[in-house]
């Protein structure tokens, strides 16, 4: 259901998938499936796109995904994998806080997926958690079912606790740090997938990075706070040329890039470097590669990437369900197709930009403007330009030095 009365917003109201198909375009099958196994959370983070922004659909969803919906979701994933002969699928158990669903539920999902997936299709199964409920008993169960673990951590105790708090205002850093010390230990280290960190301009970038490195993560991903042209982002000035977030990221990039040894993979930086060198992006935040992920909510409804909840009420909805629709049908939804048509999805400003192939317009949810939709530059355009041009300069300087006659 549309969450507001505005019409003619791109792409839901104006993109014609039939025309795309007639032109020869074909969708890329889904390869990442996000299962919302629990729709509530045990924290009250003030920047949360699920509970604190425009969309309120979570309040009408079942708290926990039922066994029937879970089983059907797994069968649909297996059906899609078989139909498209996929050799690998990634499934992320998500929320809310997915660990609230309990170890038994997560184990049941793992067993069902492995039973249903066709021969030759590998399963990359993960859970994304705030870490509060991550103890030895939970980790033992996750290890038994080969479920890798990503944890959200916003840097130092002060930075983390400024936003990631319990409903009573108590910070959660101590609990997350305790969980990470367990996860990073020898017993569970193989499960450690990495850290997600939401950028806070009030936090020192190097202190933030060093605080994350202290837990030895195999990967770190920095996330820009959710917002768009109609929902202001934190600390965004009226000057559209303000690149404060870009400056923040550049400081960490130089620290990461110049380190004598690779201490961790910073996914955003690695993807930009890969794109500068002519590769393809594996993430939705940069580049023009087709986005091949879909969300299944606790009631079985199929949704686009859930960060779209920051745009308006119902923005992530497709009106499709696992009970009534295949994932192939979801591929024909205009909002899903819009994430797969590359350059054609970009607005005029981005089409003419010299770094469009690397930037890709930025994260889709950051492009929204009420009344016209998602065919705009990112609200973080200046920041992405600052970061990407800096990376291009660093990489090109190093490549020039490798050529005969270089410095």
N, C-alpha and C positions, 0 to 999 in steps of 0.2 A: 504494500500500500504506500502511495506517495505521502510523505509527511507534511506537505504544504500544498497550497493551491496554485503555485507558480507553474506555468506551462512553457513549452518550447525550450526547456533546459537541455543542453547537450550533455550526455548522449541519449538518455532514456526517451526523450520526446522527439528527437530529430534524426538519430542515426538509424539508417535502414539496413539491417543485416542482409536482407534479400538482395539488395543492390551490391553489397560487398561480395556475396557468394557468386552473383552473376558476373562480377568482374574477375573472378578466379581466386579470390581470397579464400583461404581455408584456416580454420581455427587450429591452434596448437592444443593438444589434449592436456587436461589438468594433470599435474605431477606432484602437486602439494595440496594436502587436504587438512584443514584446521577443524578439529572437532571440539566444539564448546561443550565440555562434559559437565561443567557447573557454571551457572549464570550469576552466582553471587561471589563476594570476596570478603576476606577477613581483614583487609586493610581499607583505608579511605584516602587514597592518594589524591591530592587536590587537582592534579592535571589529568586525571583519568578520562579517556575518551568514552569509556563504557558508561560511567555513572555521573560524570560531572559536566558533560557537554550537551549538545543539542538533542541527541537521540535518547529516548526513554523506553524503548521496546523491551529492555532487559526486565523491567518490572512486571511484564505480563508473560514472561517465559517461565517454563518449569525450572525449578532450582537445579535439578539434576537430570541429565539425559537418561531416559529409561533404557532398560535392557533391549526392548523391542526396537527403539530408534537406533540404539548403538549397533545392534546386529544388522539392521537394514542398511545403515550407513556403511558398515564394513563390506556388505555384499555389493553395494553400489560402487564402492572403490574398486573392488575386485573385478566387477563387471567392466568398468572403465579401463582398467589395466589390461584385461584380456582383449577387449575390443580393439585397443590401440597398440597391443603388443609391447607394453611398457616394460623395460627391464628393471625399473626402480620407481618406487613411490615414496614420498616423504609425508608422514602423518604427524601433526603436532597436536598434542592434547592441551587444551587451552581453557580459559575462563573469561571473566571471573578468575577465581583461583582454582585450578583443576585438582589440586591435592585435596580439596574439600570433598571431592567425589569418593575418596577413599582408595586405599591400595587395591582392594578387591576389584573395584570397577576398572581401574587402569589395567590390572592384570587380565581381566576378562576381554578388554578391547585388544590387548596384545595377542592373546591366544586366538581370538576370533579372526583378526586380520591375517595372522600367519596361516590359519586353516583355510581361509577363503581365497587368498591371493593365488593367482595361477603360478605354476611352476616356472622358474626362471625370473620371477619378479622379486627383486630384493626389497626389503622394508627398512626404511630409516624412520624409526619411531622415537619421538621426543616429547617431553613435557616442558612447558614454560611456566615457571613458578616464581612467587615472591620469596620463597625459601622458608617462610615462618614454620610450616609443618614438615619440613624436610629433616627427619631424624634417622637414626640407624635402622629402625624397623621399616620405615618407608623406603629408604635406600636399598635395603636388602631385597625388598619386593621388586623395586625397579630394576635392580641388577639381575634378578632371577628371570625377568622378562625382557632384558636387553632394551630398556627404555632410557635414552639419554636425557640429560637434564640441563636446561638453560635457566639462569637465575637473573632476575632484575635487580640491579644495584646501581645507585646513582652517585657512586664515588665515596668521599669521606663520610664519616658519621654525621657531621654537621650538614653537609649537602644532602645526603640521603634522607635524614630525618626532617629536613625542612619541608619535604613534600610527601614522603612515603611513610605515612603514620597510621596507627590504629584509629578507630572512630573516637576514642577518648583523648586523642592528641598525642599519645605516646609513640615515640619513634620506633622503627622496626630494624634499624641497622644492626643492632646487637644480635638479633635473631637470625638475620640474613648472614651475618659474618660467621656465626656459629655453624650454620648449615654449610657454608662454603668451606670452612676448615675441614668438615667431614668429607665433603664432595671432592676436595682437592687432595685428600690423603691417599695413600697407596691403595687402600682397600676399594675405593670407589672412583678413583681417578679416571678410569676408562669411560665412565658415564658423563663426565663433565663436557658439556657442549659449548658453553661460553656464557658471557655476561651481556645483558642489555642495559644501556645507560641513557637516560633522558637528559639532554643538555640543559644546564642551568647557568645562565650568564652570571649569576651571583656567586658561582663557585669558580675557583681558580682552575683553569684547564689542566695545568700540569699536576696540580695536587689531585685533581680528579683522576687523571690517568694513572698516576703512581698508586693511588688508593686501590684502583682496580687491578693493577699489575701485582699487588701484594698477594692476591689469591691465586696467582699462576693460571689465569684463564687461557685456554687454547685459542679463544677468539673473543673479541670485544666488538660490540656494535653500538655506535652512538646514534641516538634518535633525536631528530628535531621535534620540539613540542608540537602537538597538533593544533592547527589553526588554519585559516584561509583568508580570503579577501573580505569575507563577511563576518568571520569570527576571529578577532584579533589574537595574535600569538603573544606570549609573555614577553614583555620588554621590547616589543616592536615599536620603533619610533614612527612618527608621521612621515619621515623621509624615506621614500622607497629605495634610496641608495644606501641606507644603513646596512652594513654588512657585519654587525657585531657577532652574529653566530658563525659567519664565515671566518672571522678573525680568530674566534675561540678554537675552531677546528684546525685552522692553519697552525696554530701554536702546538697542538698535539701532533699534527702530521709531521712537522719538522722533527719533533722529538722521536717519533716512531721511525721515520724514514732514515734518520741519521744514527740510529742506535747501532753500535758495533756488531750486535747480533740481534736476530729477530726474537723479541721477547714474547710477542703474541701476534695474532692476525687481527688487524682492525679492518673489519669487513668493508666499511664504506671506502676507506682509503685504498684497499687492495682492489676493489671493483673499479674505482676511478683510474688507477694506474693501468689496470688491465684494458680499460676502454681507450685510454690514451695510446696504448700500444697496439690498438686495432682489434682487440678481443670483443667478446659479447658479455653483457651484464648477466649476472645470476640473481640480482635483487631488483625490487620494484622501485627503489628510491633514486636510481640513476640509470641512464642508458635507455635504449629503445627496444630491448628484447621483449617478446610477448610475455605477459604475466599469466602464469599457468597455475593459479591457486584458487581455491574456493573454500568457503566456510560452511560448516553444518552446525546450526545452533541446537540448543538442548531440545527444542520441539521438533527437530528434523527439518526446519526451513533452511533453504539454501541461500547463502548471502555472499555478497562480494566481500572484499577485504574489510575487516571490521573497523579499521581506522576511519572509514567513511562516516561513521557515527558522529564524528566531529562536525560534519557539514550541516545536516538538518535531520529532523526526526524521520526515520524510515529510509535514510539515504542508502543503506547497505542492502536493503531488501530486494528480492527478485520475484516474489510471489510463487516461487517454486519450492517443492519439498522432496525429500528422499522417498516419501511414500508414493508420490504421484509422478515424479519426473526423474529421468536419468541425468547423469552429469553431461551427456552429450547435448541434451536439451538446454542445459544451462549455458553451454558454449555459444548458443545462438541468441542469448539475451543481449540486447544492445549495450548494456553497461559492461558486460563481460567482454564483448567483442571490442569495445573501445580501448580496453587495456592490451589488446593484441595487435593493433593495426599500426603500431610504430609511429613513424613521422606523421602519418595522416591524422593522428589524434591530437597533434599539437596546434596551439593557437598561432595566429599570424606572427606575433612577436617571436615566438620560439622557432617557427619555421625559418625565419631569416637570421637566426643567431648562429654565430660561428662555432659555438661549442655544443650545438643541439644534439649531436650524436653521442656525446659523453654525458651531458646533463639529462637529456631525454625529457625535459620539462619538469624534472624533480618528481617528488612523490605526488601521486594522483590526488590524494585527499587535500593537499595544500594548494590546489589550483582552483578550488571552487569559488564562484561568485554567485550570490543569490540573484536569480532572474535569468541567468544565461548558462549556468552549469560549470562544467569542468574544462572547457577549452580555453584556458588562460595559462599564462606563466605562473610558476609557483610563487606564493607569497614570500618565499625565501630566495627569489631569483638573485638578488644582490649577493646573498651569502654563498649560494652555489657558484656563482660566477667568480667570487673571490677565491673560494677553495679550489675550484677546478683549474682556473688560470694559474694559480700558484703551483699546483701539482704538474700541470703541463710544463711550466717553466723549469721545475726541478728535474723532471724526467728528461726533457729535451737537452738540458745542460749536460746531464750524465751521459746521454747517448752521443752527444757531440764529442765528448771527451774520449769516447771509445773508438772514434773514427781516426784513420790516419791523418795526422796533422792537428788532431785535437790537443787540448791543453795537457 
